[in-house]
């Protein structure tokens, strides 16, 4: 199986959605606030898009420019 070439089937999406819903309702039973987890994930995504992704794009842009110049 090749990674990235397979489309997500609707059954897989439904299983994932069911898993998230079950976690949302069972986490408070263990003393975990699901809202806190959601905010933490949003903060991580924000931080990655602000600080990590620009450096990755810059790295690949520099490699592309060097490749174009070498031709």
PDB file of N, CA, C and O in Angstrom:
ATOM      1  N   UNK A   1       0.843  -1.185   0.000  1.00  0.00           N
ATOM      2  CA  UNK A   1       0.000   0.000   0.000  1.00  0.00           C
ATOM      3  C   UNK A   1       0.886   1.244   0.000  1.00  0.00           C
ATOM      4  O   UNK A   1       1.842   1.344   0.768  1.00  0.00           O
ATOM      5  N   UNK A   2       0.556   2.163  -0.853  1.00  0.00           N
ATOM      6  CA  UNK A   2       1.300   3.407  -0.924  1.00  0.00           C
ATOM      7  C   UNK A   2       0.659   4.441  -0.020  1.00  0.00           C
ATOM      8  O   UNK A   2      -0.560   4.608  -0.005  1.00  0.00           O
ATOM      9  N   UNK A   3       1.489   5.122   0.721  1.00  0.00           N
ATOM     10  CA  UNK A   3       0.990   6.152   1.619  1.00  0.00           C
ATOM     11  C   UNK A   3       0.702   7.399   0.808  1.00  0.00           C
ATOM     12  O   UNK A   3       1.526   7.819  -0.003  1.00  0.00           O
ATOM     13  N   UNK A   4      -0.458   7.991   1.021  1.00  0.00           N
ATOM     14  CA  UNK A   4      -0.802   9.246   0.371  1.00  0.00           C
ATOM     15  C   UNK A   4      -1.578   9.083  -0.917  1.00  0.00           C
ATOM     16  O   UNK A   4      -2.145  10.054  -1.419  1.00  0.00           O
ATOM     17  N   UNK A   5      -1.619   7.885  -1.465  1.00  0.00           N
ATOM     18  CA  UNK A   5      -2.343   7.699  -2.712  1.00  0.00           C
ATOM     19  C   UNK A   5      -3.754   7.155  -2.485  1.00  0.00           C
ATOM     20  O   UNK A   5      -4.537   7.064  -3.431  1.00  0.00           O
ATOM     21  N   UNK A   6      -4.080   6.801  -1.271  1.00  0.00           N
ATOM     22  CA  UNK A   6      -5.375   6.218  -0.963  1.00  0.00           C
ATOM     23  C   UNK A   6      -6.323   7.290  -0.457  1.00  0.00           C
ATOM     24  O   UNK A   6      -5.980   8.088   0.416  1.00  0.00           O
ATOM     25  N   UNK A   7      -7.524   7.293  -1.023  1.00  0.00           N
ATOM     26  CA  UNK A   7      -8.531   8.231  -0.544  1.00  0.00           C
ATOM     27  C   UNK A   7      -9.165   7.684   0.736  1.00  0.00           C
ATOM     28  O   UNK A   7      -9.280   6.472   0.917  1.00  0.00           O
ATOM     29  N   UNK A   8      -9.569   8.587   1.607  1.00  0.00           N
ATOM     30  CA  UNK A   8     -10.218   8.173   2.846  1.00  0.00           C
ATOM     31  C   UNK A   8     -11.658   7.773   2.517  1.00  0.00           C
ATOM     32  O   UNK A   8     -12.422   8.560   1.958  1.00  0.00           O
ATOM     33  N   UNK A   9     -12.004   6.566   2.867  1.00  0.00           N
ATOM     34  CA  UNK A   9     -13.356   6.098   2.609  1.00  0.00           C
ATOM     35  C   UNK A   9     -14.294   6.656   3.666  1.00  0.00           C
ATOM     36  O   UNK A   9     -13.860   7.056   4.746  1.00  0.00           O
ATOM     37  N   UNK A  10     -15.571   6.681   3.350  1.00  0.00           N
ATOM     38  CA  UNK A  10     -16.541   7.260   4.264  1.00  0.00           C
ATOM     39  C   UNK A  10     -16.633   6.436   5.545  1.00  0.00           C
ATOM     40  O   UNK A  10     -16.932   6.988   6.603  1.00  0.00           O
ATOM     41  N   UNK A  11     -16.383   5.130   5.476  1.00  0.00           N
ATOM     42  CA  UNK A  11     -16.422   4.295   6.682  1.00  0.00           C
ATOM     43  C   UNK A  11     -15.305   4.690   7.647  1.00  0.00           C
ATOM     44  O   UNK A  11     -15.515   4.752   8.858  1.00  0.00           O
ATOM     45  N   UNK A  12     -14.125   4.955   7.106  1.00  0.00           N
ATOM     46  CA  UNK A  12     -13.008   5.376   7.953  1.00  0.00           C
ATOM     47  C   UNK A  12     -13.303   6.711   8.614  1.00  0.00           C
ATOM     48  O   UNK A  12     -12.966   6.918   9.780  1.00  0.00           O
ATOM     49  N   UNK A  13     -13.927   7.614   7.878  1.00  0.00           N
ATOM     50  CA  UNK A  13     -14.302   8.913   8.438  1.00  0.00           C
ATOM     51  C   UNK A  13     -15.330   8.773   9.548  1.00  0.00           C
ATOM     52  O   UNK A  13     -15.254   9.463  10.565  1.00  0.00           O
ATOM     53  N   UNK A  14     -16.284   7.883   9.351  1.00  0.00           N
ATOM     54  CA  UNK A  14     -17.306   7.663  10.375  1.00  0.00           C
ATOM     55  C   UNK A  14     -16.697   7.042  11.634  1.00  0.00           C
ATOM     56  O   UNK A  14     -17.079   7.405  12.747  1.00  0.00           O
ATOM     57  N   UNK A  15     -15.769   6.124  11.471  1.00  0.00           N
ATOM     58  CA  UNK A  15     -15.100   5.512  12.632  1.00  0.00           C
ATOM     59  C   UNK A  15     -14.307   6.571  13.389  1.00  0.00           C
ATOM     60  O   UNK A  15     -14.337   6.608  14.619  1.00  0.00           O
ATOM     61  N   UNK A  16     -13.600   7.429  12.664  1.00  0.00           N
ATOM     62  CA  UNK A  16     -12.839   8.500  13.307  1.00  0.00           C
ATOM     63  C   UNK A  16     -13.732   9.471  14.046  1.00  0.00           C
ATOM     64  O   UNK A  16     -13.424   9.877  15.167  1.00  0.00           O
ATOM     65  N   UNK A  17     -14.842   9.848  13.421  1.00  0.00           N
ATOM     66  CA  UNK A  17     -15.787  10.758  14.062  1.00  0.00           C
ATOM     67  C   UNK A  17     -16.408  10.123  15.303  1.00  0.00           C
ATOM     68  O   UNK A  17     -16.562  10.786  16.329  1.00  0.00           O
ATOM     69  N   UNK A  18     -16.762   8.853  15.214  1.00  0.00           N
ATOM     70  CA  UNK A  18     -17.317   8.151  16.378  1.00  0.00           C
ATOM     71  C   UNK A  18     -16.295   8.091  17.511  1.00  0.00           C
ATOM     72  O   UNK A  18     -16.654   8.248  18.677  1.00  0.00           O
ATOM     73  N   UNK A  19     -15.037   7.866  17.177  1.00  0.00           N
ATOM     74  CA  UNK A  19     -13.980   7.821  18.185  1.00  0.00           C
ATOM     75  C   UNK A  19     -13.846   9.162  18.891  1.00  0.00           C
ATOM     76  O   UNK A  19     -13.698   9.205  20.113  1.00  0.00           O
ATOM     77  N   UNK A  20     -13.895  10.251  18.143  1.00  0.00           N
ATOM     78  CA  UNK A  20     -13.789  11.580  18.736  1.00  0.00           C
ATOM     79  C   UNK A  20     -14.982  11.869  19.636  1.00  0.00           C
ATOM     80  O   UNK A  20     -14.818  12.431  20.718  1.00  0.00           O
ATOM     81  N   UNK A  21     -16.177  11.492  19.202  1.00  0.00           N
ATOM     82  CA  UNK A  21     -17.378  11.726  20.018  1.00  0.00           C
ATOM     83  C   UNK A  21     -17.312  10.920  21.309  1.00  0.00           C
ATOM     84  O   UNK A  21     -17.641  11.430  22.379  1.00  0.00           O
ATOM     85  N   UNK A  22     -16.890   9.670  21.212  1.00  0.00           N
ATOM     86  CA  UNK A  22     -16.774   8.832  22.411  1.00  0.00           C
ATOM     87  C   UNK A  22     -15.746   9.421  23.374  1.00  0.00           C
ATOM     88  O   UNK A  22     -15.979   9.466  24.582  1.00  0.00           O
ATOM     89  N   UNK A  23     -14.619   9.869  22.847  1.00  0.00           N
ATOM     90  CA  UNK A  23     -13.614  10.489  23.711  1.00  0.00           C
ATOM     91  C   UNK A  23     -14.156  11.749  24.384  1.00  0.00           C
ATOM     92  O   UNK A  23     -13.895  11.990  25.563  1.00  0.00           O
ATOM     93  N   UNK A  24     -14.908  12.550  23.632  1.00  0.00           N
ATOM     94  CA  UNK A  24     -15.445  13.793  24.172  1.00  0.00           C
ATOM     95  C   UNK A  24     -16.351  13.522  25.375  1.00  0.00           C
ATOM     96  O   UNK A  24     -16.341  14.277  26.348  1.00  0.00           O
ATOM     97  N   UNK A  25     -17.128  12.451  25.305  1.00  0.00           N
ATOM     98  CA  UNK A  25     -18.058  12.164  26.396  1.00  0.00           C
ATOM     99  C   UNK A  25     -17.449  11.319  27.511  1.00  0.00           C
ATOM    100  O   UNK A  25     -17.972  11.319  28.626  1.00  0.00           O
ATOM    101  N   UNK A  26     -16.358  10.597  27.245  1.00  0.00           N
ATOM    102  CA  UNK A  26     -15.775   9.762  28.292  1.00  0.00           C
ATOM    103  C   UNK A  26     -14.626  10.440  29.040  1.00  0.00           C
ATOM    104  O   UNK A  26     -14.339  10.070  30.179  1.00  0.00           O
ATOM    105  N   UNK A  27     -13.971  11.413  28.434  1.00  0.00           N
ATOM    106  CA  UNK A  27     -12.848  12.074  29.117  1.00  0.00           C
ATOM    107  C   UNK A  27     -13.259  12.755  30.418  1.00  0.00           C
ATOM    108  O   UNK A  27     -12.492  12.691  31.379  1.00  0.00           O
ATOM    109  N   UNK A  28     -14.426  13.406  30.510  1.00  0.00           N
ATOM    110  CA  UNK A  28     -14.791  14.000  31.805  1.00  0.00           C
ATOM    111  C   UNK A  28     -14.940  12.972  32.930  1.00  0.00           C
ATOM    112  O   UNK A  28     -14.799  13.321  34.102  1.00  0.00           O
ATOM    113  N   UNK A  29     -15.222  11.716  32.592  1.00  0.00           N
ATOM    114  CA  UNK A  29     -15.321  10.672  33.612  1.00  0.00           C
ATOM    115  C   UNK A  29     -13.968  10.401  34.275  1.00  0.00           C
ATOM    116  O   UNK A  29     -13.905   9.920  35.406  1.00  0.00           O
ATOM    117  N   UNK A  30     -12.900  10.714  33.563  1.00  0.00           N
ATOM    118  CA  UNK A  30     -11.551  10.514  34.085  1.00  0.00           C
ATOM    119  C   UNK A  30     -10.929  11.807  34.595  1.00  0.00           C
ATOM    120  O   UNK A  30      -9.741  11.842  34.915  1.00  0.00           O
ATOM    121  N   UNK A  31     -11.715  12.855  34.669  1.00  0.00           N
ATOM    122  CA  UNK A  31     -11.240  14.119  35.206  1.00  0.00           C
ATOM    123  C   UNK A  31     -10.493  14.982  34.203  1.00  0.00           C
ATOM    124  O   UNK A  31      -9.751  15.881  34.599  1.00  0.00           O
ATOM    125  N   UNK A  32     -10.673  14.726  32.911  1.00  0.00           N
ATOM    126  CA  UNK A  32      -9.993  15.494  31.874  1.00  0.00           C
ATOM    127  C   UNK A  32     -11.021  16.403  31.203  1.00  0.00           C
ATOM    128  O   UNK A  32     -12.102  15.961  30.814  1.00  0.00           O
ATOM    129  N   UNK A  33     -10.666  17.674  31.077  1.00  0.00           N
ATOM    130  CA  UNK A  33     -11.567  18.629  30.441  1.00  0.00           C
ATOM    131  C   UNK A  33     -11.319  18.620  28.931  1.00  0.00           C
ATOM    132  O   UNK A  33     -10.243  19.023  28.488  1.00  0.00           O
ATOM    133  N   UNK A  34     -12.295  18.169  28.129  1.00  0.00           N
ATOM    134  CA  UNK A  34     -12.080  18.118  26.679  1.00  0.00           C
ATOM    135  C   UNK A  34     -11.886  19.508  26.069  1.00  0.00           C
ATOM    136  O   UNK A  34     -11.192  19.647  25.062  1.00  0.00           O
ATOM    137  N   UNK A  35     -12.483  20.521  26.660  1.00  0.00           N
ATOM    138  CA  UNK A  35     -12.319  21.881  26.155  1.00  0.00           C
ATOM    139  C   UNK A  35     -10.864  22.328  26.286  1.00  0.00           C
ATOM    140  O   UNK A  35     -10.341  23.011  25.405  1.00  0.00           O
ATOM    141  N   UNK A  36     -10.218  21.948  27.369  1.00  0.00           N
ATOM    142  CA  UNK A  36      -8.797  22.274  27.566  1.00  0.00           C
ATOM    143  C   UNK A  36      -7.934  21.594  26.507  1.00  0.00           C
ATOM    144  O   UNK A  36      -6.990  22.195  25.995  1.00  0.00           O
ATOM    145  N   UNK A  37      -8.254  20.345  26.177  1.00  0.00           N
ATOM    146  CA  UNK A  37      -7.500  19.627  25.146  1.00  0.00           C
ATOM    147  C   UNK A  37      -7.689  20.304  23.792  1.00  0.00           C
ATOM    148  O   UNK A  37      -6.735  20.432  23.026  1.00  0.00           O
ATOM    149  N   UNK A  38      -8.903  20.735  23.494  1.00  0.00           N
ATOM    150  CA  UNK A  38      -9.175  21.428  22.239  1.00  0.00           C
ATOM    151  C   UNK A  38      -8.393  22.738  22.156  1.00  0.00           C
ATOM    152  O   UNK A  38      -7.810  23.048  21.118  1.00  0.00           O
ATOM    153  N   UNK A  39      -8.380  23.501  23.240  1.00  0.00           N
ATOM    154  CA  UNK A  39      -7.626  24.752  23.252  1.00  0.00           C
ATOM    155  C   UNK A  39      -6.130  24.505  23.110  1.00  0.00           C
ATOM    156  O   UNK A  39      -5.436  25.262  22.432  1.00  0.00           O
ATOM    157  N   UNK A  40      -5.632  23.454  23.744  1.00  0.00           N
ATOM    158  CA  UNK A  40      -4.217  23.120  23.638  1.00  0.00           C
ATOM    159  C   UNK A  40      -3.849  22.746  22.205  1.00  0.00           C
ATOM    160  O   UNK A  40      -2.815  23.181  21.697  1.00  0.00           O
ATOM    161  N   UNK A  41      -4.681  21.948  21.554  1.00  0.00           N
ATOM    162  CA  UNK A  41      -4.415  21.579  20.165  1.00  0.00           C
ATOM    163  C   UNK A  41      -4.452  22.793  19.248  1.00  0.00           C
ATOM    164  O   UNK A  41      -3.634  22.912  18.335  1.00  0.00           O
ATOM    165  N   UNK A  42      -5.406  23.701  19.490  1.00  0.00           N
ATOM    166  CA  UNK A  42      -5.481  24.912  18.676  1.00  0.00           C
ATOM    167  C   UNK A  42      -4.244  25.776  18.880  1.00  0.00           C
ATOM    168  O   UNK A  42      -3.743  26.374  17.927  1.00  0.00           O
ATOM    169  N   UNK A  43      -3.747  25.847  20.109  1.00  0.00           N
ATOM    170  CA  UNK A  43      -2.541  26.626  20.393  1.00  0.00           C
ATOM    171  C   UNK A  43      -1.327  26.008  19.703  1.00  0.00           C
ATOM    172  O   UNK A  43      -0.485  26.728  19.166  1.00  0.00           O
ATOM    173  N   UNK A  44      -1.235  24.696  19.715  1.00  0.00           N
ATOM    174  CA  UNK A  44      -0.116  24.019  19.058  1.00  0.00           C
ATOM    175  C   UNK A  44      -0.147  24.272  17.554  1.00  0.00           C
ATOM    176  O   UNK A  44       0.887  24.560  16.952  1.00  0.00           O
ATOM    177  N   UNK A  45      -1.325  24.166  16.948  1.00  0.00           N
ATOM    178  CA  UNK A  45      -1.443  24.418  15.507  1.00  0.00           C
ATOM    179  C   UNK A  45      -1.072  25.860  15.191  1.00  0.00           C
ATOM    180  O   UNK A  45      -0.378  26.121  14.208  1.00  0.00           O
ATOM    181  N   UNK A  46      -1.529  26.796  16.014  1.00  0.00           N
ATOM    182  CA  UNK A  46      -1.194  28.208  15.795  1.00  0.00           C
ATOM    183  C   UNK A  46       0.320  28.430  15.887  1.00  0.00           C
ATOM    184  O   UNK A  46       0.896  29.128  15.052  1.00  0.00           O
ATOM    185  N   UNK A  47       0.957  27.844  16.888  1.00  0.00           N
ATOM    186  CA  UNK A  47       2.390  28.021  17.082  1.00  0.00           C
ATOM    187  C   UNK A  47       3.175  27.431  15.916  1.00  0.00           C
ATOM    188  O   UNK A  47       4.135  28.034  15.436  1.00  0.00           O
ATOM    189  N   UNK A  48       2.760  26.243  15.461  1.00  0.00           N
ATOM    190  CA  UNK A  48       3.461  25.598  14.349  1.00  0.00           C
ATOM    191  C   UNK A  48       3.329  26.426  13.076  1.00  0.00           C
ATOM    192  O   UNK A  48       4.301  26.578  12.336  1.00  0.00           O
ATOM    193  N   UNK A  49       2.137  26.964  12.811  1.00  0.00           N
ATOM    194  CA  UNK A  49       1.959  27.738  11.588  1.00  0.00           C
ATOM    195  C   UNK A  49       2.669  29.088  11.661  1.00  0.00           C
ATOM    196  O   UNK A  49       3.024  29.650  10.625  1.00  0.00           O
ATOM    197  N   UNK A  50       2.879  29.607  12.843  1.00  0.00           N
ATOM    198  CA  UNK A  50       3.576  30.892  12.970  1.00  0.00           C
ATOM    199  C   UNK A  50       5.088  30.746  12.916  1.00  0.00           C
ATOM    200  O   UNK A  50       5.759  31.586  12.316  1.00  0.00           O
ATOM    201  N   UNK A  51       5.638  29.716  13.518  1.00  0.00           N
ATOM    202  CA  UNK A  51       7.078  29.644  13.704  1.00  0.00           C
ATOM    203  C   UNK A  51       7.775  28.512  12.953  1.00  0.00           C
ATOM    204  O   UNK A  51       8.915  28.690  12.525  1.00  0.00           O
ATOM    205  N   UNK A  52       7.151  27.385  12.781  1.00  0.00           N
ATOM    206  CA  UNK A  52       7.821  26.243  12.162  1.00  0.00           C
ATOM    207  C   UNK A  52       7.637  26.233  10.647  1.00  0.00           C
ATOM    208  O   UNK A  52       8.615  26.110   9.910  1.00  0.00           O
ATOM    209  N   UNK A  53       6.399  26.361  10.173  1.00  0.00           N
ATOM    210  CA  UNK A  53       6.144  26.275   8.741  1.00  0.00           C
ATOM    211  C   UNK A  53       6.855  27.342   7.915  1.00  0.00           C
ATOM    212  O   UNK A  53       7.321  27.027   6.821  1.00  0.00           O
ATOM    213  N   UNK A  54       6.966  28.596   8.380  1.00  0.00           N
ATOM    214  CA  UNK A  54       7.721  29.559   7.564  1.00  0.00           C
ATOM    215  C   UNK A  54       9.174  29.152   7.333  1.00  0.00           C
ATOM    216  O   UNK A  54       9.714  29.392   6.253  1.00  0.00           O
ATOM    217  N   UNK A  55       9.818  28.539   8.333  1.00  0.00           N
ATOM    218  CA  UNK A  55      11.193  28.093   8.152  1.00  0.00           C
ATOM    219  C   UNK A  55      11.274  26.937   7.165  1.00  0.00           C
ATOM    220  O   UNK A  55      12.223  26.853   6.387  1.00  0.00           O
ATOM    221  N   UNK A  56      10.300  26.058   7.190  1.00  0.00           N
ATOM    222  CA  UNK A  56      10.279  24.947   6.233  1.00  0.00           C
ATOM    223  C   UNK A  56      10.087  25.480   4.815  1.00  0.00           C
ATOM    224  O   UNK A  56      10.768  25.043   3.886  1.00  0.00           O
ATOM    225  N   UNK A  57       9.162  26.423   4.651  1.00  0.00           N
ATOM    226  CA  UNK A  57       8.932  27.023   3.334  1.00  0.00           C
ATOM    227  C   UNK A  57      10.177  27.766   2.867  1.00  0.00           C
ATOM    228  O   UNK A  57      10.545  27.671   1.696  1.00  0.00           O
ATOM    229  N   UNK A  58      10.821  28.492   3.746  1.00  0.00           N
ATOM    230  CA  UNK A  58      12.041  29.207   3.386  1.00  0.00           C
ATOM    231  C   UNK A  58      13.137  28.243   2.943  1.00  0.00           C
ATOM    232  O   UNK A  58      13.824  28.505   1.956  1.00  0.00           O
ATOM    233  N   UNK A  59      13.310  27.138   3.655  1.00  0.00           N
ATOM    234  CA  UNK A  59      14.312  26.139   3.298  1.00  0.00           C
ATOM    235  C   UNK A  59      14.069  25.608   1.889  1.00  0.00           C
ATOM    236  O   UNK A  59      14.989  25.558   1.073  1.00  0.00           O
ATOM    237  N   UNK A  60      12.811  25.206   1.600  1.00  0.00           N
ATOM    238  CA  UNK A  60      12.513  24.652   0.280  1.00  0.00           C
ATOM    239  C   UNK A  60      12.561  25.719  -0.800  1.00  0.00           C
ATOM    240  O   UNK A  60      12.899  25.408  -1.942  1.00  0.00           O
ATOM    241  N   UNK A  61      12.238  26.955  -0.482  1.00  0.00           N
ATOM    242  CA  UNK A  61      12.340  28.032  -1.465  1.00  0.00           C
ATOM    243  C   UNK A  61      13.809  28.269  -1.832  1.00  0.00           C
ATOM    244  O   UNK A  61      14.126  28.474  -3.004  1.00  0.00           O
ATOM    245  N   UNK A  62      14.686  28.244  -0.861  1.00  0.00           N
ATOM    246  CA  UNK A  62      16.114  28.425  -1.130  1.00  0.00           C
ATOM    247  C   UNK A  62      16.641  27.273  -1.979  1.00  0.00           C
ATOM    248  O   UNK A  62      17.408  27.493  -2.916  1.00  0.00           O
ATOM    249  N   UNK A  63      16.233  26.043  -1.657  1.00  0.00           N
ATOM    250  CA  UNK A  63      16.659  24.894  -2.472  1.00  0.00           C
ATOM    251  C   UNK A  63      16.158  25.018  -3.902  1.00  0.00           C
ATOM    252  O   UNK A  63      16.884  24.695  -4.843  1.00  0.00           O
ATOM    253  N   UNK A  64      14.922  25.483  -4.075  1.00  0.00           N
ATOM    254  CA  UNK A  64      14.359  25.641  -5.417  1.00  0.00           C
ATOM    255  C   UNK A  64      15.122  26.702  -6.201  1.00  0.00           C
ATOM    256  O   UNK A  64      15.425  26.507  -7.378  1.00  0.00           O
ATOM    257  N   UNK A  65      15.433  27.826  -5.554  1.00  0.00           N
ATOM    258  CA  UNK A  65      16.179  28.892  -6.221  1.00  0.00           C
ATOM    259  C   UNK A  65      17.569  28.389  -6.630  1.00  0.00           C
ATOM    260  O   UNK A  65      18.027  28.671  -7.737  1.00  0.00           O
ATOM    261  N   UNK A  66      18.233  27.652  -5.750  1.00  0.00           N
ATOM    262  CA  UNK A  66      19.552  27.104  -6.088  1.00  0.00           C
ATOM    263  C   UNK A  66      19.449  26.128  -7.261  1.00  0.00           C
ATOM    264  O   UNK A  66      20.323  26.095  -8.127  1.00  0.00           O
ATOM    265  N   UNK A  67      18.394  25.347  -7.284  1.00  0.00           N
ATOM    266  CA  UNK A  67      18.174  24.393  -8.380  1.00  0.00           C
ATOM    267  C   UNK A  67      17.950  25.138  -9.691  1.00  0.00           C
ATOM    268  O   UNK A  67      18.506  24.753 -10.720  1.00  0.00           O
ATOM    269  N   UNK A  68      17.149  26.192  -9.671  1.00  0.00           N
ATOM    270  CA  UNK A  68      16.882  26.971 -10.871  1.00  0.00           C
ATOM    271  C   UNK A  68      18.143  27.666 -11.356  1.00  0.00           C
ATOM    272  O   UNK A  68      18.398  27.723 -12.559  1.00  0.00           O
ATOM    273  N   UNK A  69      18.925  28.190 -10.437  1.00  0.00           N
ATOM    274  CA  UNK A  69      20.148  28.900 -10.816  1.00  0.00           C
ATOM    275  C   UNK A  69      21.207  27.958 -11.388  1.00  0.00           C
ATOM    276  O   UNK A  69      22.009  28.369 -12.227  1.00  0.00           O
ATOM    277  N   UNK A  70      21.218  26.712 -10.948  1.00  0.00           N
ATOM    278  CA  UNK A  70      22.241  25.784 -11.408  1.00  0.00           C
ATOM    279  C   UNK A  70      21.987  25.288 -12.831  1.00  0.00           C
ATOM    280  O   UNK A  70      22.890  24.726 -13.450  1.00  0.00           O
ATOM    281  N   UNK A  71      20.789  25.480 -13.357  1.00  0.00           N
ATOM    282  CA  UNK A  71      20.485  25.030 -14.721  1.00  0.00           C
ATOM    283  C   UNK A  71      21.037  25.947 -15.755  1.00  0.00           C
ATOM    284  O   UNK A  71      20.866  25.705 -16.950  1.00  0.00           O
TER     285      UNK A  71
END
